[in-house]
């Protein structure tokens, strides 16, 4: 369906997966939030869901929250990240795709890429990056946003993005307006007492020429970071960077995975991809993630492996609580 649309509606496309999630990478010239582009993606998802249902695959189409397209895929289940820019002389773009985690999982890594000079020496030695960046942060509960400038407001930024279940970095710009990063901020939805539209976030990051180098963008993933999600969207687990061939969430439906495909954008076309984490340089972090998985799994149903109660409100736990509501008795004074 994407190939049929190339040359008319879209310029180029690439299809891949992370875990059990279908990923559509599309370039076009119609700008962000274009209804035709979103409808194309929606139609592809629904067609694929129909095929999966014919094969009786478990959870087929579970991330599609409606039977009818409403003009925009955002809020209908799939994670969406979009970025509009004019091509530079050389424009490397990195597409990050995750499974079994929440949108806030990107917070740590984006801060390291665009605000931490220990990770990104370009912030110190590259004059075009020396002034820093602007981070737009979204509050997923109150549905509001705020912008922070770095380095001068780094501590205020960290005060919020350190709570990734609620505050999520949506965009990053250089201070002259050049876009550097865009993420999906769709949060799981509750319908009929169960969670659907599971958290499978995506992210686009541009690199080089006044933005972090490709190596500066992917190096933060050498640290095993604990994120929320994993089994039933209800547990903390290590965020494991893997190549696409290893992006299969198996152990306890995980651990949470992230893949990164690198493309060169040339006249709107996708040159590549390079599978950035399909590299022995990331073997050590994968081993450390497995060790952390052992430790957390040993906790069973106890926190901190299981999410805190306020985060469990977005899972199936409230259905259990409802069944037991009338069995609680007051404690005498």
C-alpha positions as CSV (number, residue, x, y, z in Angstrom):
1,X,0.0,0.0,0.0
2,X,2.9,2.4,0.7
3,X,4.6,1.5,-2.6
4,X,1.4,2.2,-4.4
5,X,1.3,5.7,-2.8
6,X,4.9,6.6,-3.7
7,X,5.3,9.3,-6.3
8,X,1.8,10.6,-5.7
9,X,0.9,11.0,-2.0
10,X,4.2,10.2,-0.5
11,X,7.9,10.4,-1.5
12,X,9.4,7.3,0.1
13,X,8.8,4.7,2.8
14,X,10.2,1.9,4.8
15,X,8.5,-0.8,6.8
16,X,9.9,-2.6,9.9
17,X,8.9,-3.8,13.3
18,X,10.0,-3.6,17.0
19,X,8.6,-6.4,19.1
20,X,5.0,-7.0,18.0
21,X,4.6,-3.5,16.6
22,X,4.4,-2.5,12.9
23,X,6.5,0.5,12.1
24,X,5.8,2.8,9.1
25,X,8.5,5.3,8.2
26,X,7.2,7.8,5.6
27,X,8.6,10.9,3.9
28,X,6.3,13.3,2.1
29,X,5.9,17.0,1.4
30,X,2.5,17.7,2.9
31,X,3.6,18.9,6.4
32,X,2.7,17.6,9.8
33,X,-0.8,16.4,10.7
34,X,-1.9,15.9,7.1
35,X,-5.2,14.0,7.0
36,X,-4.3,12.1,3.8
37,X,-1.0,10.9,5.2
38,X,-2.6,9.9,8.5
39,X,-5.5,8.1,6.6
40,X,-3.0,6.1,4.6
41,X,-1.2,4.9,7.7
42,X,-4.6,4.1,9.4
43,X,-5.8,2.1,6.4
44,X,-2.5,0.1,6.4
45,X,-2.9,-0.6,10.1
46,X,-6.5,-1.8,9.7
47,X,-5.7,-3.9,6.7
48,X,-2.8,-5.6,8.6
49,X,-5.0,-6.1,11.7
50,X,-7.6,-7.8,9.5
51,X,-5.0,-10.2,8.2
52,X,-3.8,-10.9,11.7
53,X,-7.3,-11.6,12.8
54,X,-7.7,-14.1,10.0
55,X,-4.7,-15.9,11.4
56,X,-6.1,-15.8,14.9
57,X,-3.0,-13.9,16.1
58,X,-3.3,-12.9,19.8
59,X,-4.3,-9.2,20.3
60,X,-4.7,-8.5,16.6
61,X,-5.5,-4.8,16.1
62,X,-5.4,-4.2,19.9
63,X,-3.7,-0.8,19.4
64,X,-6.5,0.5,17.2
65,X,-9.0,2.3,19.4
66,X,-11.7,2.8,16.8
67,X,-13.3,1.3,13.7
68,X,-13.5,4.7,11.9
69,X,-10.7,7.1,11.0
70,X,-11.2,10.6,12.5
71,X,-8.7,12.7,10.4
72,X,-5.6,12.0,12.5
73,X,-4.0,8.8,13.9
74,X,-2.9,10.6,17.1
75,X,-5.0,9.6,20.0
76,X,-6.3,6.5,18.1
77,X,-3.8,4.1,19.4
78,X,-0.6,4.1,17.3
79,X,2.4,6.2,18.4
80,X,3.1,9.0,16.0
81,X,6.2,11.2,15.7
82,X,6.4,13.8,12.9
83,X,9.1,16.3,11.9
84,X,9.1,18.9,9.1
85,X,12.4,20.4,7.9
86,X,14.3,21.7,4.9
87,X,17.1,19.3,3.9
88,X,20.6,20.3,4.7
89,X,23.6,19.5,2.5
90,X,23.8,16.3,4.5
91,X,20.9,15.2,6.7
92,X,21.3,12.0,8.7
93,X,18.1,11.1,10.5
94,X,17.8,8.4,13.2
95,X,14.5,6.6,13.8
96,X,14.1,5.1,17.3
97,X,11.3,2.6,17.8
98,X,10.4,0.9,21.1
99,X,8.2,-1.8,22.5
100,X,6.9,-2.5,26.0
101,X,7.6,0.9,27.4
102,X,6.1,4.4,27.8
103,X,6.7,7.7,25.9
104,X,8.7,9.1,28.8
105,X,11.4,6.4,28.2
106,X,13.1,8.8,25.8
107,X,13.5,11.6,28.4
108,X,16.8,10.4,29.8
109,X,18.4,9.8,26.4
110,X,17.3,13.1,24.9
111,X,18.7,15.0,27.8
112,X,22.0,13.1,27.4
113,X,22.1,13.8,23.6
114,X,21.1,17.5,23.7
115,X,22.1,18.8,27.1
116,X,24.9,16.7,28.7
117,X,28.4,17.8,27.7
118,X,29.8,14.6,29.2
119,X,27.9,12.7,26.5
120,X,27.9,15.3,23.8
121,X,31.3,17.2,23.5
122,X,29.8,19.2,20.6
123,X,28.0,21.3,23.3
124,X,31.4,22.4,24.4
125,X,33.6,22.5,21.3
126,X,31.1,23.1,18.4
127,X,30.3,26.8,18.1
128,X,27.0,26.0,16.3
129,X,25.8,24.0,19.3
130,X,27.4,26.1,22.1
131,X,24.3,28.2,22.8
132,X,22.2,25.1,23.7
133,X,18.7,23.9,22.9
134,X,15.1,24.4,23.7
135,X,13.1,21.4,25.1
136,X,9.3,21.4,24.8
137,X,7.9,19.2,27.6
138,X,4.3,17.9,27.7
139,X,2.3,17.1,30.8
140,X,0.3,14.0,29.8
141,X,-2.1,14.3,32.8
142,X,-3.0,17.9,32.7
143,X,-2.6,18.2,28.9
144,X,-0.3,21.3,29.0
145,X,3.2,22.1,27.8
146,X,6.2,24.3,28.7
147,X,9.5,25.1,27.0
148,X,12.9,25.0,28.8
149,X,16.2,26.5,27.5
150,X,19.4,24.6,28.2
151,X,21.9,25.0,29.7
152,X,20.4,27.9,31.7
153,X,17.2,26.1,32.7
154,X,18.7,22.5,32.9
155,X,17.8,22.0,36.6
156,X,14.2,23.1,36.0
157,X,14.0,20.8,33.0
158,X,15.3,17.9,35.1
159,X,12.8,18.6,37.8
160,X,10.0,17.6,35.4
161,X,11.4,15.1,33.0
162,X,12.7,13.0,35.9
163,X,9.1,11.9,36.3
164,X,8.7,10.3,32.8
165,X,5.3,8.7,33.5
166,X,3.8,12.2,33.4
167,X,6.2,14.7,31.8
168,X,7.5,13.9,28.3
169,X,9.9,15.7,26.0
170,X,8.0,16.2,22.8
171,X,10.3,18.4,20.7
172,X,13.8,19.8,20.8
173,X,15.0,22.8,18.8
174,X,18.3,24.5,18.4
175,X,17.9,28.1,19.6
176,X,17.8,29.4,16.0
177,X,14.7,27.3,15.3
178,X,16.3,24.2,13.7
179,X,14.4,21.1,14.7
180,X,16.5,18.4,16.3
181,X,14.1,15.8,17.8
182,X,10.4,14.8,17.8
183,X,8.7,12.0,19.8
184,X,5.4,10.4,20.2
185,X,3.5,11.3,23.4
186,X,0.4,9.1,23.0
187,X,-0.3,7.4,26.4
188,X,-2.2,4.2,26.8
189,X,-6.0,4.5,27.0
190,X,-8.6,2.8,29.2
191,X,-11.6,1.3,27.5
192,X,-14.1,-1.0,29.2
193,X,-11.8,-1.5,32.2
194,X,-8.8,-2.7,30.2
195,X,-5.9,-0.9,28.7
196,X,-5.6,-0.7,24.9
197,X,-3.3,1.3,22.6
198,X,-0.3,0.1,24.5
199,X,2.8,2.2,25.0
200,X,5.1,1.7,22.0
201,X,6.8,5.1,21.6
202,X,8.8,6.3,18.6
203,X,11.3,9.1,18.1
204,X,13.0,11.0,15.3
205,X,16.4,12.6,15.8
206,X,18.4,14.6,13.3
207,X,22.2,14.5,13.6
208,X,25.4,16.4,12.5
209,X,26.0,19.9,11.2
210,X,25.1,21.9,14.4
211,X,23.2,19.0,16.0
212,X,24.6,16.1,18.0
213,X,26.8,13.7,15.9
214,X,25.4,10.3,15.2
215,X,27.7,8.8,17.7
216,X,26.6,11.3,20.3
217,X,22.9,10.4,19.6
218,X,23.3,6.7,20.1
219,X,25.9,6.6,22.8
220,X,23.5,7.2,25.8
221,X,21.9,3.8,25.0
222,X,25.1,2.2,26.3
223,X,23.7,2.7,29.8
224,X,21.0,0.3,31.0
225,X,18.1,2.5,32.0
226,X,15.1,1.2,33.9
227,X,11.8,2.1,32.2
228,X,8.1,1.4,32.9
229,X,6.1,-1.0,30.8
230,X,7.2,-4.6,30.2
231,X,4.6,-7.3,31.0
232,X,1.0,-6.0,30.9
233,X,2.4,-2.4,30.9
234,X,2.7,-2.8,34.7
235,X,6.3,-3.4,35.5
236,X,9.7,-1.7,35.5
237,X,12.4,-3.2,33.4
238,X,15.7,-2.5,31.6
239,X,15.6,-0.8,28.2
240,X,17.6,-3.0,25.9
241,X,19.0,-1.7,22.6
242,X,19.0,-4.4,19.9
243,X,19.2,-4.8,16.2
244,X,16.0,-5.4,14.3
245,X,16.6,-9.2,14.1
246,X,16.7,-9.3,18.0
247,X,13.6,-7.0,18.4
248,X,11.5,-9.8,19.7
249,X,10.0,-9.3,23.2
250,X,10.0,-12.8,24.6
251,X,11.1,-13.1,28.3
252,X,8.2,-12.0,30.4
253,X,7.0,-10.2,27.2
254,X,10.3,-8.3,27.2
255,X,12.5,-6.9,28.4
256,X,11.5,-3.5,26.8
257,X,13.4,-3.2,23.5
258,X,14.6,-0.3,21.4
259,X,15.8,-0.4,17.8
260,X,17.4,2.5,15.8
261,X,17.5,2.8,12.1
262,X,19.7,5.4,10.5
263,X,18.8,7.0,7.2
264,X,20.4,9.7,5.0
265,X,17.6,11.9,3.6
266,X,18.3,12.8,0.0
267,X,15.7,14.7,-2.0
268,X,13.0,13.3,0.3
269,X,14.1,9.7,-0.2
270,X,15.4,7.3,2.5
271,X,18.9,6.2,1.9
272,X,19.6,3.2,4.1
273,X,18.9,2.0,6.7
274,X,21.8,1.3,8.9
275,X,20.8,-0.9,11.9
276,X,22.6,1.1,14.6
277,X,22.3,-1.3,17.5
278,X,23.1,-4.4,15.5
279,X,26.7,-3.9,16.8
280,X,28.9,-5.8,19.2
281,X,29.7,-2.4,20.8
282,X,26.2,-2.8,22.5
283,X,26.7,-6.4,23.7
284,X,27.9,-5.3,27.1
285,X,24.8,-3.1,27.8
286,X,22.6,-6.0,26.6
287,X,24.3,-8.3,29.2
288,X,23.8,-5.7,31.9
289,X,20.1,-5.4,30.9
290,X,19.8,-9.2,31.3
291,X,21.3,-9.0,34.8
292,X,19.0,-6.2,35.8
293,X,16.1,-8.3,34.4
294,X,17.1,-11.1,36.7
295,X,17.1,-8.9,39.7
296,X,13.8,-7.2,39.0
297,X,12.0,-10.4,38.1
298,X,13.0,-11.9,41.4
299,X,10.7,-9.2,43.0
300,X,7.7,-10.9,41.4
301,X,4.5,-8.8,42.2
302,X,6.3,-6.4,44.6
303,X,7.4,-2.9,43.8
304,X,9.7,-1.6,42.5
305,X,9.4,-4.3,39.8
306,X,5.6,-3.7,39.7
307,X,4.7,0.0,39.0
308,X,3.7,2.3,41.8
309,X,-0.1,2.4,42.6
310,X,-0.6,5.8,40.9
311,X,0.8,4.4,37.7
312,X,-1.2,1.1,38.1
313,X,-4.4,3.2,37.7
314,X,-3.8,3.0,34.0
315,X,-3.6,-0.8,33.9
316,X,-6.1,-3.6,34.7
317,X,-5.6,-3.4,38.5
318,X,-8.6,-1.1,39.1
319,X,-10.8,-4.0,37.9
320,X,-9.4,-6.2,40.6
321,X,-9.9,-3.5,43.2
322,X,-13.5,-3.0,42.2
323,X,-14.2,-6.7,42.9
324,X,-12.8,-6.4,46.4
325,X,-14.3,-3.0,47.2
326,X,-17.0,-4.2,49.6
327,X,-14.7,-6.5,51.6
328,X,-12.8,-3.7,53.3
329,X,-13.8,-2.9,56.9
330,X,-12.9,0.2,59.0
331,X,-10.2,-0.2,61.6
332,X,-11.6,0.7,65.1
333,X,-9.9,3.8,66.7
